[in-house]
Amino acid sequence: MPRIGIYPGTFDPVTNGHMDIISRATRVVDHLIIAVAINAGKGPLFTLDERVDMVNHLISLLSNGIKSRISVRPF
């Protein structure tokens, strides 16, 4: 059975620290879901769609073996 991990957060904006956690998580799970959250209480700098796009862009820069095992979803 595949191991699926979920990494939730606002990613407003996505940082090197976020990318480090994403990279490390892909070493222990078969598929990683990055769940980009709405949190009006934080007063986001970027819209949900912009944050999803930013994360997707940075994931696209990773090696193919890693990026094919990651999906980014708004929630």
PQR file of N, CA, C, O and H, with PARSE charges and radii, in Angstrom:
ATOM      1  N   MET A   1       0.845  -1.177   0.000 -0.4000 1.5000
ATOM      2  CA  MET A   1       0.000   0.000   0.000 -0.0000 2.0000
ATOM      3  C   MET A   1       0.896   1.247   0.000  0.5500 1.7000
ATOM      4  O   MET A   1       1.840   1.325   0.786 -0.5500 1.4000
ATOM      5  N   PRO A   2       0.608   2.225  -0.876 -0.5600 1.5000
ATOM      6  CA  PRO A   2       1.444   3.435  -0.934  0.2800 2.0000
ATOM      7  C   PRO A   2       1.291   4.302   0.314  0.5500 1.7000
ATOM      8  O   PRO A   2       0.215   4.387   0.905 -0.5500 1.4000
ATOM      9  N   ARG A   3       2.372   4.929   0.689 -0.4000 1.5000
ATOM     10  CA  ARG A   3       2.358   5.867   1.819 -0.0000 2.0000
ATOM     11  C   ARG A   3       2.083   7.268   1.264  0.5500 1.7000
ATOM     12  O   ARG A   3       2.832   7.769   0.425 -0.5500 1.4000
ATOM     13  H   ARG A   3       3.246   4.861   0.208  0.4000 1.0000
ATOM     14  N   ILE A   4       1.017   7.883   1.733 -0.4000 1.5000
ATOM     15  CA  ILE A   4       0.626   9.216   1.270 -0.0000 2.0000
ATOM     16  C   ILE A   4       0.769  10.190   2.430  0.5500 1.7000
ATOM     17  O   ILE A   4       0.272   9.947   3.530 -0.5500 1.4000
ATOM     18  H   ILE A   4       0.408   7.476   2.414  0.4000 1.0000
ATOM     19  N   GLY A   5       1.460  11.301   2.164 -0.4000 1.5000
ATOM     20  CA  GLY A   5       1.629  12.340   3.166 -0.0000 2.0000
ATOM     21  C   GLY A   5       0.898  13.598   2.762  0.5500 1.7000
ATOM     22  O   GLY A   5       0.732  13.886   1.577 -0.5500 1.4000
ATOM     23  H   GLY A   5       1.863  11.499   1.271  0.4000 1.0000
ATOM     24  N   ILE A   6       0.462  14.346   3.761 -0.4000 1.5000
ATOM     25  CA  ILE A   6      -0.210  15.629   3.515 -0.0000 2.0000
ATOM     26  C   ILE A   6       0.563  16.712   4.265  0.5500 1.7000
ATOM     27  O   ILE A   6       0.837  16.590   5.459 -0.5500 1.4000
ATOM     28  H   ILE A   6       0.597  14.113   4.724  0.4000 1.0000
ATOM     29  N   TYR A   7       0.904  17.761   3.544 -0.4000 1.5000
ATOM     30  CA  TYR A   7       1.605  18.895   4.135 -0.0000 2.0000
ATOM     31  C   TYR A   7       0.708  20.122   4.000  0.5500 1.7000
ATOM     32  O   TYR A   7       0.714  20.773   2.956 -0.5500 1.4000
ATOM     33  H   TYR A   7       0.682  17.860   2.575  0.4000 1.0000
ATOM     34  N   PRO A   8      -0.066  20.450   5.041 -0.5600 1.5000
ATOM     35  CA  PRO A   8      -0.946  21.610   4.968  0.2800 2.0000
ATOM     36  C   PRO A   8      -0.231  22.883   5.428  0.5500 1.7000
ATOM     37  O   PRO A   8       0.671  22.839   6.264 -0.5500 1.4000
ATOM     38  N   GLY A   9      -0.649  23.997   4.872 -0.4000 1.5000
ATOM     39  CA  GLY A   9      -0.117  25.287   5.294 -0.0000 2.0000
ATOM     40  C   GLY A   9      -0.660  26.389   4.417  0.5500 1.7000
ATOM     41  O   GLY A   9      -1.294  26.125   3.396 -0.5500 1.4000
ATOM     42  H   GLY A   9      -1.382  24.033   4.193  0.4000 1.0000
ATOM     43  N   THR A  10      -0.414  27.626   4.812 -0.4000 1.5000
ATOM     44  CA  THR A  10      -0.877  28.751   4.002 -0.0000 2.0000
ATOM     45  C   THR A  10       0.123  29.082   2.888  0.5500 1.7000
ATOM     46  O   THR A  10      -0.269  29.585   1.835 -0.5500 1.4000
ATOM     47  H   THR A  10       0.101  27.841   5.641  0.4000 1.0000
ATOM     48  N   PHE A  11       1.402  28.803   3.114 -0.4000 1.5000
ATOM     49  CA  PHE A  11       2.437  29.041   2.103 -0.0000 2.0000
ATOM     50  C   PHE A  11       2.336  30.470   1.547  0.5500 1.7000
ATOM     51  O   PHE A  11       2.268  30.677   0.335 -0.5500 1.4000
ATOM     52  H   PHE A  11       1.721  28.394   3.969  0.4000 1.0000
ATOM     53  N   ASP A  12       2.328  31.438   2.457 -0.4000 1.5000
ATOM     54  CA  ASP A  12       2.098  32.830   2.083 -0.0000 2.0000
ATOM     55  C   ASP A  12       3.272  33.708   2.485  0.5500 1.7000
ATOM     56  O   ASP A  12       3.194  34.368   3.522 -0.5500 1.4000
ATOM     57  H   ASP A  12       2.383  31.269   3.441  0.4000 1.0000
ATOM     58  N   PRO A  13       4.325  33.749   1.740 -0.5600 1.5000
ATOM     59  CA  PRO A  13       4.639  32.992   0.528  0.2800 2.0000
ATOM     60  C   PRO A  13       5.366  31.695   0.882  0.5500 1.7000
ATOM     61  O   PRO A  13       5.744  31.474   2.033 -0.5500 1.4000
ATOM     62  N   VAL A  14       5.552  30.858  -0.107 -0.4000 1.5000
ATOM     63  CA  VAL A  14       6.315  29.637   0.084 -0.0000 2.0000
ATOM     64  C   VAL A  14       7.782  30.024   0.293  0.5500 1.7000
ATOM     65  O   VAL A  14       8.302  30.892  -0.407 -0.5500 1.4000
ATOM     66  H   VAL A  14       5.246  31.037  -1.042  0.4000 1.0000
ATOM     67  N   THR A  15       8.443  29.380   1.255 -0.4000 1.5000
ATOM     68  CA  THR A  15       9.809  29.746   1.618 -0.0000 2.0000
ATOM     69  C   THR A  15      10.773  28.587   1.368  0.5500 1.7000
ATOM     70  O   THR A  15      10.355  27.477   1.040 -0.5500 1.4000
ATOM     71  H   THR A  15       8.020  28.675   1.824  0.4000 1.0000
ATOM     72  N   ASN A  16      12.052  28.859   1.527 -0.4000 1.5000
ATOM     73  CA  ASN A  16      13.053  27.793   1.434 -0.0000 2.0000
ATOM     74  C   ASN A  16      12.809  26.736   2.507  0.5500 1.7000
ATOM     75  O   ASN A  16      13.054  25.552   2.280 -0.5500 1.4000
ATOM     76  H   ASN A  16      12.391  29.761   1.794  0.4000 1.0000
ATOM     77  N   GLY A  17      12.330  27.157   3.664 -0.4000 1.5000
ATOM     78  CA  GLY A  17      12.001  26.216   4.730 -0.0000 2.0000
ATOM     79  C   GLY A  17      10.891  25.265   4.311  0.5500 1.7000
ATOM     80  O   GLY A  17      10.962  24.065   4.576 -0.5500 1.4000
ATOM     81  H   GLY A  17      12.130  28.119   3.848  0.4000 1.0000
ATOM     82  N   HIS A  18       9.859  25.804   3.651 -0.4000 1.5000
ATOM     83  CA  HIS A  18       8.783  24.952   3.121 -0.0000 2.0000
ATOM     84  C   HIS A  18       9.345  23.945   2.125  0.5500 1.7000
ATOM     85  O   HIS A  18       9.013  22.760   2.167 -0.5500 1.4000
ATOM     86  H   HIS A  18       9.801  26.779   3.435  0.4000 1.0000
ATOM     87  N   MET A  19      10.201  24.431   1.228 -0.4000 1.5000
ATOM     88  CA  MET A  19      10.756  23.552   0.201 -0.0000 2.0000
ATOM     89  C   MET A  19      11.646  22.478   0.821  0.5500 1.7000
ATOM     90  O   MET A  19      11.697  21.355   0.319 -0.5500 1.4000
ATOM     91  H   MET A  19      10.470  25.393   1.193  0.4000 1.0000
ATOM     92  N   ASP A  20      12.340  22.804   1.892 -0.4000 1.5000
ATOM     93  CA  ASP A  20      13.155  21.812   2.585 -0.0000 2.0000
ATOM     94  C   ASP A  20      12.271  20.708   3.162  0.5500 1.7000
ATOM     95  O   ASP A  20      12.587  19.525   3.033 -0.5500 1.4000
ATOM     96  H   ASP A  20      12.299  23.716   2.300  0.4000 1.0000
ATOM     97  N   ILE A  21      11.176  21.090   3.793 -0.4000 1.5000
ATOM     98  CA  ILE A  21      10.252  20.095   4.356 -0.0000 2.0000
ATOM     99  C   ILE A  21       9.660  19.242   3.240  0.5500 1.7000
ATOM    100  O   ILE A  21       9.531  18.028   3.394 -0.5500 1.4000
ATOM    101  H   ILE A  21      10.919  22.051   3.899  0.4000 1.0000
ATOM    102  N   ILE A  22       9.300  19.863   2.121 -0.4000 1.5000
ATOM    103  CA  ILE A  22       8.750  19.118   0.982 -0.0000 2.0000
ATOM    104  C   ILE A  22       9.769  18.099   0.487  0.5500 1.7000
ATOM    105  O   ILE A  22       9.428  16.941   0.248 -0.5500 1.4000
ATOM    106  H   ILE A  22       9.405  20.850   1.996  0.4000 1.0000
ATOM    107  N   SER A  23      11.006  18.528   0.336 -0.4000 1.5000
ATOM    108  CA  SER A  23      12.060  17.630  -0.133 -0.0000 2.0000
ATOM    109  C   SER A  23      12.264  16.468   0.835  0.5500 1.7000
ATOM    110  O   SER A  23      12.388  15.319   0.409 -0.5500 1.4000
ATOM    111  H   SER A  23      11.282  19.469   0.531  0.4000 1.0000
ATOM    112  N   ARG A  24      12.299  16.755   2.110 -0.4000 1.5000
ATOM    113  CA  ARG A  24      12.486  15.700   3.120 -0.0000 2.0000
ATOM    114  C   ARG A  24      11.295  14.748   3.151  0.5500 1.7000
ATOM    115  O   ARG A  24      11.463  13.537   3.291 -0.5500 1.4000
ATOM    116  H   ARG A  24      12.199  17.687   2.456  0.4000 1.0000
ATOM    117  N   ALA A  25      10.102  15.297   3.020 -0.4000 1.5000
ATOM    118  CA  ALA A  25       8.894  14.459   3.072 -0.0000 2.0000
ATOM    119  C   ALA A  25       8.850  13.465   1.921  0.5500 1.7000
ATOM    120  O   ALA A  25       8.363  12.347   2.083 -0.5500 1.4000
ATOM    121  H   ALA A  25       9.965  16.281   2.906  0.4000 1.0000
ATOM    122  N   THR A  26       9.356  13.865   0.762 -0.4000 1.5000
ATOM    123  CA  THR A  26       9.315  12.955  -0.385 -0.0000 2.0000
ATOM    124  C   THR A  26      10.240  11.756  -0.196  0.5500 1.7000
ATOM    125  O   THR A  26      10.144  10.777  -0.937 -0.5500 1.4000
ATOM    126  H   THR A  26       9.752  14.774   0.630  0.4000 1.0000
ATOM    127  N   ARG A  27      11.130  11.826   0.784 -0.4000 1.5000
ATOM    128  CA  ARG A  27      12.011  10.687   1.071 -0.0000 2.0000
ATOM    129  C   ARG A  27      11.309   9.609   1.894  0.5500 1.7000
ATOM    130  O   ARG A  27      11.754   8.462   1.927 -0.5500 1.4000
ATOM    131  H   ARG A  27      11.208  12.621   1.385  0.4000 1.0000
ATOM    132  N   VAL A  28      10.204   9.978   2.562 -0.4000 1.5000
ATOM    133  CA  VAL A  28       9.540   9.013   3.446 -0.0000 2.0000
ATOM    134  C   VAL A  28       8.130   8.635   2.994  0.5500 1.7000
ATOM    135  O   VAL A  28       7.519   7.737   3.573 -0.5500 1.4000
ATOM    136  H   VAL A  28       9.842  10.910   2.536  0.4000 1.0000
ATOM    137  N   VAL A  29       7.608   9.304   1.973 -0.4000 1.5000
ATOM    138  CA  VAL A  29       6.273   8.957   1.456 -0.0000 2.0000
ATOM    139  C   VAL A  29       6.373   8.687  -0.045  0.5500 1.7000
ATOM    140  O   VAL A  29       7.295   9.142  -0.720 -0.5500 1.4000
ATOM    141  H   VAL A  29       8.105  10.034   1.502  0.4000 1.0000
ATOM    142  N   ASP A  30       5.395   7.934  -0.541 -0.4000 1.5000
ATOM    143  CA  ASP A  30       5.343   7.654  -1.977 -0.0000 2.0000
ATOM    144  C   ASP A  30       4.699   8.792  -2.751  0.5500 1.7000
ATOM    145  O   ASP A  30       5.059   9.054  -3.899 -0.5500 1.4000
ATOM    146  H   ASP A  30       4.645   7.564   0.008  0.4000 1.0000
ATOM    147  N   HIS A  31       3.744   9.467  -2.117 -0.4000 1.5000
ATOM    148  CA  HIS A  31       3.069  10.605  -2.746 -0.0000 2.0000
ATOM    149  C   HIS A  31       2.833  11.669  -1.678  0.5500 1.7000
ATOM    150  O   HIS A  31       2.409  11.355  -0.566 -0.5500 1.4000
ATOM    151  H   HIS A  31       3.452   9.254  -1.185  0.4000 1.0000
ATOM    152  N   LEU A  32       3.106  12.920  -2.015 -0.4000 1.5000
ATOM    153  CA  LEU A  32       2.921  14.029  -1.085 -0.0000 2.0000
ATOM    154  C   LEU A  32       1.878  14.978  -1.638  0.5500 1.7000
ATOM    155  O   LEU A  32       1.982  15.440  -2.775 -0.5500 1.4000
ATOM    156  H   LEU A  32       3.451  13.175  -2.919  0.4000 1.0000
ATOM    157  N   ILE A  33       0.878  15.263  -0.831 -0.4000 1.5000
ATOM    158  CA  ILE A  33      -0.142  16.252  -1.183 -0.0000 2.0000
ATOM    159  C   ILE A  33       0.181  17.518  -0.403  0.5500 1.7000
ATOM    160  O   ILE A  33       0.225  17.509   0.827 -0.5500 1.4000
ATOM    161  H   ILE A  33       0.794  14.888   0.092  0.4000 1.0000
ATOM    162  N   ILE A  34       0.405  18.600  -1.126 -0.4000 1.5000
ATOM    163  CA  ILE A  34       0.620  19.898  -0.494 -0.0000 2.0000
ATOM    164  C   ILE A  34      -0.725  20.607  -0.505  0.5500 1.7000
ATOM    165  O   ILE A  34      -1.253  20.952  -1.563 -0.5500 1.4000
ATOM    166  H   ILE A  34       0.369  18.608  -2.125  0.4000 1.0000
ATOM    167  N   ALA A  35      -1.268  20.818   0.680 -0.4000 1.5000
ATOM    168  CA  ALA A  35      -2.602  21.408   0.832 -0.0000 2.0000
ATOM    169  C   ALA A  35      -2.441  22.887   1.186  0.5500 1.7000
ATOM    170  O   ALA A  35      -2.070  23.231   2.308 -0.5500 1.4000
ATOM    171  H   ALA A  35      -0.839  20.539   1.539  0.4000 1.0000
ATOM    172  N   VAL A  36      -2.723  23.745   0.223 -0.4000 1.5000
ATOM    173  CA  VAL A  36      -2.596  25.191   0.416 -0.0000 2.0000
ATOM    174  C   VAL A  36      -3.903  25.701   1.015  0.5500 1.7000
ATOM    175  O   VAL A  36      -4.965  25.598   0.402 -0.5500 1.4000
ATOM    176  H   VAL A  36      -3.025  23.466  -0.688  0.4000 1.0000
ATOM    177  N   ALA A  37      -3.807  26.250   2.216 -0.4000 1.5000
ATOM    178  CA  ALA A  37      -4.999  26.586   2.998 -0.0000 2.0000
ATOM    179  C   ALA A  37      -5.413  28.049   2.882  0.5500 1.7000
ATOM    180  O   ALA A  37      -4.603  28.939   2.624 -0.5500 1.4000
ATOM    181  H   ALA A  37      -2.945  26.334   2.715  0.4000 1.0000
ATOM    182  N   ILE A  38      -6.693  28.250   3.081 -0.4000 1.5000
ATOM    183  CA  ILE A  38      -7.245  29.594   3.264 -0.0000 2.0000
ATOM    184  C   ILE A  38      -7.263  29.847   4.763  0.5500 1.7000
ATOM    185  O   ILE A  38      -7.811  29.050   5.524 -0.5500 1.4000
ATOM    186  H   ILE A  38      -7.351  27.527   3.291  0.4000 1.0000
ATOM    187  N   ASN A  39      -6.666  30.953   5.187 -0.4000 1.5000
ATOM    188  CA  ASN A  39      -6.696  31.323   6.592 -0.0000 2.0000
ATOM    189  C   ASN A  39      -6.835  32.834   6.658  0.5500 1.7000
ATOM    190  O   ASN A  39      -5.842  33.559   6.729 -0.5500 1.4000
ATOM    191  H   ASN A  39      -6.221  31.601   4.569  0.4000 1.0000
ATOM    192  N   ALA A  40      -8.070  33.298   6.634 -0.4000 1.5000
ATOM    193  CA  ALA A  40      -8.341  34.736   6.637 -0.0000 2.0000
ATOM    194  C   ALA A  40      -7.796  35.406   7.896  0.5500 1.7000
ATOM    195  O   ALA A  40      -7.519  36.605   7.887 -0.5500 1.4000
ATOM    196  H   ALA A  40      -8.877  32.709   6.576  0.4000 1.0000
ATOM    197  N   GLY A  41      -7.642  34.652   8.967 -0.4000 1.5000
ATOM    198  CA  GLY A  41      -7.116  35.194  10.216 -0.0000 2.0000
ATOM    199  C   GLY A  41      -5.673  35.650  10.107  0.5500 1.7000
ATOM    200  O   GLY A  41      -5.224  36.464  10.914 -0.5500 1.4000
ATOM    201  H   GLY A  41      -7.867  33.677   8.974  0.4000 1.0000
ATOM    202  N   LYS A  42      -4.948  35.151   9.141 -0.4000 1.5000
ATOM    203  CA  LYS A  42      -3.553  35.540   8.956 -0.0000 2.0000
ATOM    204  C   LYS A  42      -3.399  36.757   8.044  0.5500 1.7000
ATOM    205  O   LYS A  42      -2.312  37.329   7.971 -0.5500 1.4000
ATOM    206  H   LYS A  42      -5.313  34.490   8.485  0.4000 1.0000
ATOM    207  N   GLY A  43      -4.453  37.162   7.354 -0.4000 1.5000
ATOM    208  CA  GLY A  43      -4.340  38.304   6.448 -0.0000 2.0000
ATOM    209  C   GLY A  43      -3.330  38.049   5.355  0.5500 1.7000
ATOM    210  O   GLY A  43      -2.283  38.695   5.321 -0.5500 1.4000
ATOM    211  H   GLY A  43      -5.336  36.698   7.413  0.4000 1.0000
ATOM    212  N   PRO A  44      -3.619  37.120   4.458 -0.5600 1.5000
ATOM    213  CA  PRO A  44      -2.633  36.694   3.457  0.2800 2.0000
ATOM    214  C   PRO A  44      -2.186  37.817   2.521  0.5500 1.7000
ATOM    215  O   PRO A  44      -2.957  38.719   2.192 -0.5500 1.4000
ATOM    216  N   LEU A  45      -0.927  37.739   2.105 -0.4000 1.5000
ATOM    217  CA  LEU A  45      -0.393  38.683   1.126 -0.0000 2.0000
ATOM    218  C   LEU A  45      -0.855  38.323  -0.284  0.5500 1.7000
ATOM    219  O   LEU A  45      -1.062  39.206  -1.118 -0.5500 1.4000
ATOM    220  H   LEU A  45      -0.301  37.007   2.372  0.4000 1.0000
ATOM    221  N   PHE A  46      -1.017  37.021  -0.551 -0.4000 1.5000
ATOM    222  CA  PHE A  46      -1.362  36.529  -1.874 -0.0000 2.0000
ATOM    223  C   PHE A  46      -2.687  35.788  -1.831  0.5500 1.7000
ATOM    224  O   PHE A  46      -3.064  35.238  -0.796 -0.5500 1.4000
ATOM    225  H   PHE A  46      -0.849  36.304   0.126  0.4000 1.0000
ATOM    226  N   THR A  47      -3.389  35.774  -2.951 -0.4000 1.5000
ATOM    227  CA  THR A  47      -4.638  35.033  -3.027 -0.0000 2.0000
ATOM    228  C   THR A  47      -4.344  33.534  -3.004  0.5500 1.7000
ATOM    229  O   THR A  47      -3.204  33.108  -3.193 -0.5500 1.4000
ATOM    230  H   THR A  47      -3.083  36.221  -3.792  0.4000 1.0000
ATOM    231  N   LEU A  48      -5.378  32.753  -2.772 -0.4000 1.5000
ATOM    232  CA  LEU A  48      -5.212  31.304  -2.762 -0.0000 2.0000
ATOM    233  C   LEU A  48      -4.668  30.811  -4.102  0.5500 1.7000
ATOM    234  O   LEU A  48      -3.744  29.998  -4.137 -0.5500 1.4000
ATOM    235  H   LEU A  48      -6.304  33.099  -2.618  0.4000 1.0000
ATOM    236  N   ASP A  49      -5.231  31.297  -5.191 -0.4000 1.5000
ATOM    237  CA  ASP A  49      -4.767  30.872  -6.522 -0.0000 2.0000
ATOM    238  C   ASP A  49      -3.314  31.247  -6.764  0.5500 1.7000
ATOM    239  O   ASP A  49      -2.565  30.468  -7.353 -0.5500 1.4000
ATOM    240  H   ASP A  49      -5.982  31.957  -5.162  0.4000 1.0000
ATOM    241  N   GLU A  50      -2.911  32.421  -6.321 -0.4000 1.5000
ATOM    242  CA  GLU A  50      -1.514  32.840  -6.486 -0.0000 2.0000
ATOM    243  C   GLU A  50      -0.576  31.934  -5.694  0.5500 1.7000
ATOM    244  O   GLU A  50       0.492  31.564  -6.181 -0.5500 1.4000
ATOM    245  H   GLU A  50      -3.520  33.054  -5.842  0.4000 1.0000
ATOM    246  N   ARG A  51      -0.973  31.579  -4.476 -0.4000 1.5000
ATOM    247  CA  ARG A  51      -0.136  30.708  -3.650 -0.0000 2.0000
ATOM    248  C   ARG A  51      -0.031  29.312  -4.242  0.5500 1.7000
ATOM    249  O   ARG A  51       1.045  28.715  -4.230 -0.5500 1.4000
ATOM    250  H   ARG A  51      -1.841  31.880  -4.080  0.4000 1.0000
ATOM    251  N   VAL A  52      -1.140  28.782  -4.761 -0.4000 1.5000
ATOM    252  CA  VAL A  52      -1.108  27.475  -5.420 -0.0000 2.0000
ATOM    253  C   VAL A  52      -0.173  27.532  -6.622  0.5500 1.7000
ATOM    254  O   VAL A  52       0.628  26.622  -6.834 -0.5500 1.4000
ATOM    255  H   VAL A  52      -2.015  29.267  -4.771  0.4000 1.0000
ATOM    256  N   ASP A  53      -0.274  28.602  -7.409 -0.4000 1.5000
ATOM    257  CA  ASP A  53       0.599  28.762  -8.577 -0.0000 2.0000
ATOM    258  C   ASP A  53       2.073  28.851  -8.176  0.5500 1.7000
ATOM    259  O   ASP A  53       2.931  28.267  -8.837 -0.5500 1.4000
ATOM    260  H   ASP A  53      -0.924  29.341  -7.237  0.4000 1.0000
ATOM    261  N   MET A  54       2.369  29.580  -7.095 -0.4000 1.5000
ATOM    262  CA  MET A  54       3.759  29.702  -6.636 -0.0000 2.0000
ATOM    263  C   MET A  54       4.320  28.345  -6.229  0.5500 1.7000
ATOM    264  O   MET A  54       5.442  27.994  -6.595 -0.5500 1.4000
ATOM    265  H   MET A  54       1.672  30.055  -6.558  0.4000 1.0000
ATOM    266  N   VAL A  55       3.537  27.584  -5.472 -0.4000 1.5000
ATOM    267  CA  VAL A  55       4.004  26.259  -5.038 -0.0000 2.0000
ATOM    268  C   VAL A  55       4.182  25.359  -6.254  0.5500 1.7000
ATOM    269  O   VAL A  55       5.189  24.660  -6.365 -0.5500 1.4000
ATOM    270  H   VAL A  55       2.626  27.869  -5.174  0.4000 1.0000
ATOM    271  N   ASN A  56       3.214  25.367  -7.166 -0.4000 1.5000
ATOM    272  CA  ASN A  56       3.322  24.547  -8.379 -0.0000 2.0000
ATOM    273  C   ASN A  56       4.568  24.904  -9.176  0.5500 1.7000
ATOM    274  O   ASN A  56       5.257  24.019  -9.683 -0.5500 1.4000
ATOM    275  H   ASN A  56       2.395  25.934  -7.076  0.4000 1.0000
ATOM    276  N   HIS A  57       4.861  26.190  -9.288 -0.4000 1.5000
ATOM    277  CA  HIS A  57       6.050  26.613 -10.030 -0.0000 2.0000
ATOM    278  C   HIS A  57       7.322  26.058  -9.389  0.5500 1.7000
ATOM    279  O   HIS A  57       8.187  25.527 -10.084 -0.5500 1.4000
ATOM    280  H   HIS A  57       4.301  26.909  -8.876  0.4000 1.0000
ATOM    281  N   LEU A  58       7.436  26.180  -8.070 -0.4000 1.5000
ATOM    282  CA  LEU A  58       8.634  25.696  -7.398 -0.0000 2.0000
ATOM    283  C   LEU A  58       8.743  24.170  -7.464  0.5500 1.7000
ATOM    284  O   LEU A  58       9.846  23.632  -7.564 -0.5500 1.4000
ATOM    285  H   LEU A  58       6.733  26.611  -7.505  0.4000 1.0000
ATOM    286  N   ILE A  59       7.616  23.480  -7.408 -0.4000 1.5000
ATOM    287  CA  ILE A  59       7.623  22.019  -7.539 -0.0000 2.0000
ATOM    288  C   ILE A  59       8.092  21.630  -8.940  0.5500 1.7000
ATOM    289  O   ILE A  59       8.794  20.632  -9.106 -0.5500 1.4000
ATOM    290  H   ILE A  59       6.720  23.917  -7.326  0.4000 1.0000
ATOM    291  N   SER A  60       7.708  22.414  -9.946 -0.4000 1.5000
ATOM    292  CA  SER A  60       8.097  22.100 -11.328 -0.0000 2.0000
ATOM    293  C   SER A  60       9.608  22.174 -11.527  0.5500 1.7000
ATOM    294  O   SER A  60      10.129  21.594 -12.479 -0.5500 1.4000
ATOM    295  H   SER A  60       7.138  23.225  -9.811  0.4000 1.0000
ATOM    296  N   LEU A  61      10.315  22.870 -10.654 -0.4000 1.5000
ATOM    297  CA  LEU A  61      11.765  23.008 -10.759 -0.0000 2.0000
ATOM    298  C   LEU A  61      12.514  21.826 -10.146  0.5500 1.7000
ATOM    299  O   LEU A  61      13.722  21.689 -10.340 -0.5500 1.4000
ATOM    300  H   LEU A  61       9.891  23.342  -9.880  0.4000 1.0000
ATOM    301  N   LEU A  62      11.803  20.975  -9.408 -0.4000 1.5000
ATOM    302  CA  LEU A  62      12.430  19.812  -8.789 -0.0000 2.0000
ATOM    303  C   LEU A  62      12.685  18.734  -9.828  0.5500 1.7000
ATOM    304  O   LEU A  62      12.130  18.776 -10.926 -0.5500 1.4000
ATOM    305  H   LEU A  62      10.822  21.087  -9.250  0.4000 1.0000
ATOM    306  N   SER A  63      13.519  17.774  -9.482 -0.4000 1.5000
ATOM    307  CA  SER A  63      13.797  16.677 -10.418 -0.0000 2.0000
ATOM    308  C   SER A  63      12.512  15.912 -10.711  0.5500 1.7000
ATOM    309  O   SER A  63      11.609  15.843  -9.877 -0.5500 1.4000
ATOM    310  H   SER A  63      13.970  17.740  -8.590  0.4000 1.0000
ATOM    311  N   ASN A  64      12.445  15.342 -11.904 -0.4000 1.5000
ATOM    312  CA  ASN A  64      11.230  14.681 -12.354 -0.0000 2.0000
ATOM    313  C   ASN A  64      10.796  13.558 -11.418  0.5500 1.7000
ATOM    314  O   ASN A  64       9.599  13.351 -11.221 -0.5500 1.4000
ATOM    315  H   ASN A  64      13.178  15.398 -12.582  0.4000 1.0000
ATOM    316  N   GLY A  65      11.742  12.836 -10.843 -0.4000 1.5000
ATOM    317  CA  GLY A  65      11.405  11.755  -9.936 -0.0000 2.0000
ATOM    318  C   GLY A  65      10.673  12.230  -8.699  0.5500 1.7000
ATOM    319  O   GLY A  65       9.868  11.497  -8.124 -0.5500 1.4000
ATOM    320  H   GLY A  65      12.714  13.005 -11.003  0.4000 1.0000
ATOM    321  N   ILE A  66      10.951  13.460  -8.290 -0.4000 1.5000
ATOM    322  CA  ILE A  66      10.289  14.016  -7.113 -0.0000 2.0000
ATOM    323  C   ILE A  66       8.981  14.687  -7.498  0.5500 1.7000
ATOM    324  O   ILE A  66       7.945  14.419  -6.890 -0.5500 1.4000
ATOM    325  H   ILE A  66      11.604  14.055  -8.757  0.4000 1.0000
ATOM    326  N   LYS A  67       9.016  15.557  -8.503 -0.4000 1.5000
ATOM    327  CA  LYS A  67       7.821  16.339  -8.825 -0.0000 2.0000
ATOM    328  C   LYS A  67       6.661  15.481  -9.295  0.5500 1.7000
ATOM    329  O   LYS A  67       5.505  15.879  -9.150 -0.5500 1.4000
ATOM    330  H   LYS A  67       9.858  15.775  -8.997  0.4000 1.0000
ATOM    331  N   SER A  68       6.943  14.313  -9.855 -0.4000 1.5000
ATOM    332  CA  SER A  68       5.851  13.457 -10.304 -0.0000 2.0000
ATOM    333  C   SER A  68       5.115  12.803  -9.134  0.5500 1.7000
ATOM    334  O   SER A  68       4.038  12.234  -9.313 -0.5500 1.4000
ATOM    335  H   SER A  68       7.882  13.990  -9.973  0.4000 1.0000
ATOM    336  N   ARG A  69       5.697  12.887  -7.937 -0.4000 1.5000
ATOM    337  CA  ARG A  69       5.066  12.290  -6.758 -0.0000 2.0000
ATOM    338  C   ARG A  69       4.440  13.329  -5.835  0.5500 1.7000
ATOM    339  O   ARG A  69       4.093  13.025  -4.694 -0.5500 1.4000
ATOM    340  H   ARG A  69       6.572  13.350  -7.791  0.4000 1.0000
ATOM    341  N   ILE A  70       4.296  14.556  -6.333 -0.4000 1.5000
ATOM    342  CA  ILE A  70       3.736  15.647  -5.541 -0.0000 2.0000
ATOM    343  C   ILE A  70       2.526  16.232  -6.240  0.5500 1.7000
ATOM    344  O   ILE A  70       2.540  16.434  -7.454 -0.5500 1.4000
ATOM    345  H   ILE A  70       4.578  14.803  -7.260  0.4000 1.0000
ATOM    346  N   SER A  71       1.486  16.502  -5.482 -0.4000 1.5000
ATOM    347  CA  SER A  71       0.354  17.247  -6.025 -0.0000 2.0000
ATOM    348  C   SER A  71       0.046  18.411  -5.081  0.5500 1.7000
ATOM    349  O   SER A  71       0.230  18.314  -3.868 -0.5500 1.4000
ATOM    350  H   SER A  71       1.474  16.338  -4.495  0.4000 1.0000
ATOM    351  N   VAL A  72      -0.422  19.502  -5.664 -0.4000 1.5000
ATOM    352  CA  VAL A  72      -0.733  20.705  -4.905 -0.0000 2.0000
ATOM    353  C   VAL A  72      -2.227  20.952  -5.015  0.5500 1.7000
ATOM    354  O   VAL A  72      -2.774  21.009  -6.117 -0.5500 1.4000
ATOM    355  H   VAL A  72      -0.571  19.581  -6.649  0.4000 1.0000
ATOM    356  N   ARG A  73      -2.885  21.098  -3.878 -0.4000 1.5000
ATOM    357  CA  ARG A  73      -4.339  21.278  -3.867 -0.0000 2.0000
ATOM    358  C   ARG A  73      -4.726  22.423  -2.928  0.5500 1.7000
ATOM    359  O   ARG A  73      -4.182  22.532  -1.829 -0.5500 1.4000
ATOM    360  H   ARG A  73      -2.441  21.052  -2.983  0.4000 1.0000
ATOM    361  N   PRO A  74      -5.650  23.267  -3.349 -0.5600 1.5000
ATOM    362  CA  PRO A  74      -6.171  24.288  -2.439  0.2800 2.0000
ATOM    363  C   PRO A  74      -7.200  23.664  -1.499  0.5500 1.7000
ATOM    364  O   PRO A  74      -7.888  22.713  -1.869 -0.5500 1.4000
ATOM    365  N   PHE A  75      -7.304  24.199  -0.289 -0.4000 1.5000
ATOM    366  CA  PHE A  75      -8.384  23.786   0.600 -0.0000 2.0000
ATOM    367  C   PHE A  75      -8.686  24.892   1.590  0.5500 1.7000
ATOM    368  O   PHE A  75      -9.571  24.742   2.433 -0.5500 1.4000
ATOM    369  H   PHE A  75      -6.745  24.972   0.011  0.4000 1.0000
TER
END
